[in-house]
Amino acid sequence: MTEFDPFGRHIFADGTFRESESLESMDVIDPATEEPVGSVAVCDPDEVEAVIEGAVEAQSAWGDEPAGTRAAALHEVADSIEADDFERIATLMTREHGKPFPESEGELANVAGIFRYYAELARDDQGNVPGSTQAESFQFDRAFPYGVTVHIVPSNFPVLLTAWTVAASLAAGNAVIVKPSEQTPLSTLQFIEHFKGLPDGLVSCLTGRGETAQAMIQSDGTDAVAFTGGVETGQQVSTAAGKQLMPAVIEAGGNDPLIVTEHAPMEVAIAGSTTAAFHLSGQVCTAAERFYVHDAVHDEFVDGLVEMTEALRVGNGFESSEIGPLVSEAARDNVERLVEDALEKGATLECGGQVPPEQETGWFYEPTVLTDVTPEMAIVREEVFGPVAPICRVESFEEALTEANNSEFGLGASVFTTDLEEAMRAYETLEAGMVWINNPMIDNDAIPFGGWKHSGIGRELGRQGLDAFRQTKMGVIDWNPQVHDWWYPYPEEWFYDTEEKRF
């Protein structure tokens, strides 16, 4: 197989890397140094369609394979991932995204298990046999693949989030085509080499912008789509899929609330909130972006959060730092806009709130804590996707729940409390797809991941994550054939009797 070259304008198709036939290219920029780290093609519709044709052919054979055969193949993919030392891909990921190197390695370390989970789940669950509605009739359903699925991947977890949906789709019997983020296509592309042992054409990766993704969705050869990203782009993807009557899993981000009650374990709440707000420089869809802190513990919490925040180190992901740059200049501009709006409307700056003076190059922003934040501020209503912790003071737990639900988003929500009633009420009341008590942002391969309201439709991970990429077919087999009394022709006594004038 051709070795991957970050500057080679590579795509992955037919089981190998090759240079794209498209004439247009785009540079991939290191957000810490503002220097190019690679160049990729902007694949045009003709190239997209050619790759889809190969995927359709490959899927025909793959979908007919027994589930156990597919499971064995996915275990081999997991073996290949586990044999990788991750250094090459992790280095590339940090260069193109800016995340600290340990976080790049940590992302990759969590990938192999996803393929093992779906390999076994798909082998175990192939259908359903309910109680029959008639005697001597076997009634059941089985699951079948859709065909070719499209996977549009975000910049923040370019490998992990690829694996979440690709593993499920392959296990279900589909072929897959991946469209990586424009900001972080290189690590996704290089990771795809772990699929080289699968049949040619079964897994492909094409680079490009939104037009490339639209060409994939609009093709008659594709059958389902999975997307993770912002709300506006998610709406565009959903609209395009809807026109094709194509099933879609849309994870469209969030503006997650975090509640600190008067019964919070304060040391845990402060440390957990620091991570929830600033992990990956706040560029996580489940990051805590709105804090509701009970008046009784507000000042203690703020003092502790500010102390931990000021100790965080800002710098290049290859240095000893927790806070890397934002992935793009536009991303940093958006954070600056939201912070400035909050300050103009009366918020108090506790720490941060600026570009680090020592970071003249790169798209860095200091981890920031704001207090006196109120609901009318844009930073409370919009997805921040940056290193900011906006804190609202609340008088009661009930007020916190009400304000937390006052949002168009509903991805995740976190609560710190040692009161069991508060914990259970929070889970029952919060309008979100995931609720974490004393442990924010955790996921589990076996538990569905996804949001309510504008945070998306459908689910990744868990059994629902597998079902997102397969369709059911009902079967009825009467093993003792007979003429049923409800079949034609109807007996005369069933008809309306005009002489008796029945009404």
Beta strands, then each sheet from edge to edge (+ up, - down):
strand 1: 10-13
strand 2: 16-19
strand 3: 25-29
strand 4: 36-41
strand 5: 127-128
strand 6: 137-145
strand 7: 148-152
strand 8: 175-179
strand 9: 203-205
strand 10: 224-228
strand 11: 248-251
strand 12: 256-260
strand 13: 288-294
strand 14: 348-351
strand 15: 368-371
strand 16: 388-394
strand 17: 409-410
strand 18: 412-416
strand 19: 434-437
strand 20: 452-453
strand 21: 456-457
strand 22: 470-478
sheet 1: 1+ 2-
sheet 2: 3+ 4-
sheet 3: 5+ 6- 22+
sheet 4: 9+ 8+ 7+ 10+ 11+ 21-
sheet 5: 14+ 15- 16- 13- 12- 18- 19-
sheet 6: 17+ 20-
end
